Amino acid sequence: MPTPTASYDLAGRTALVTGAAGGIGRATAVLLATAGAHVHCADRDEQGLAGTAALAAEAGGGGGRGGGVTVHPLDVTDRAALRAAVTAAGPLDIAAAIAGIMHTSSVLETADEDLDRVLDVNFKGVLRTCQEAARAMIAAGRPGSIVTMASGAVDAAQPGLLCYSASKAAVVQLTRTLATETGPHGIRVNAVAPGWIRTPMTDKHSPEVQAQTEAAMVRMSPLRRVGEPEDIAQAVLYLASDASSFMTGQILRPNGGVSMPW
């Protein structure tokens, strides 16, 4: 039975974060480490991982109350590498499957290889991460929290985002299904579906497209701003902590109110 004052303190816990070299993944890894977890950061960008480890140390996650960071250069399309990282992490309490890519094309111009590439990272990469983390938690006989990364794109159709939206919709169904299967083991599974967030992924748009999109998001949001990676990291921290001990199979939408029904 949780105490009335549920804690965000992750001291003594071990976390795995994929996509940790930048953007939402980096912000999440730094925040979890600052909250006391030892965070195993996975990404194919080795230089970015080093930057994340340095930021975590600066923020207080490199010793003392913070749990510190271990880096694992890997690609989430490589199951063996993921399994090795989970094994190296030891008893795992938290997994945040954040690694993802973007592809833009109209439905009529989408090639098989484009869809396959996005699904392999955004859906199958999340699936592999969830499978390896859940298997490790069950084998160790300990409860845990798995957090997946969906998107506000699952709530509204947008031209050019078929591959991305389809992959994130699949993540939502994975989250709900896995929650029903791992709940008896004390493992919670929830998703975060961000709105428009300023990240290296969104920075790849041309300056004109980015400015137009951000202006539209600001107009649609009651809060009149777009999101930052730290906004989403806070949502992940909540789902990873005891504060959300009675939540599973849920989709948390930190999007500034953009998808709120009017």
Secondary structure, DSSP 4 states (H G I P E B T S, - for coil): ---SS-----TT-EEEEESTTSHHHHHHHHHHHHTT-EEEEEES-HHHHHHHHHHHIIIIISSTTS--EEEEE--TT-HHHHHHHHHHH-S--EEEE-------B-GGG--HHHHHHHIIIIIHHHHHHHHHHHHHHHHHT--EEEEEE--GGGSS--TTBHHHHHHHHHHHHHHHHHHHHHGGGTEEEEEE---SB-STTGGGS-HHHHHHHHHHHHHH-TT-S-B-HHHHHHHHHHHHSGGGTT--S-EE--STTTT---
